[in-house]
């Protein structure tokens, strides 16, 4: 990844180019321009898929930890 792509502006530009966000509005705040973005339909779908993927991973980790904890208690008895 190029250094520009790792800046906040670079990330926003990349996400806009991918079609997951779009400009919403601009405001002048203390002489500086602030840009606001919103999710597109594709962005909402991508966010939902990523949230589901992470939730599934968290559930798997929780099951493994619970099984490990139960096995540890069984071995100590």
Helices and strands as residue ranges (DSSP letters): G 3-6, H 8-18, E 21-29, E 32-39, H 41-76
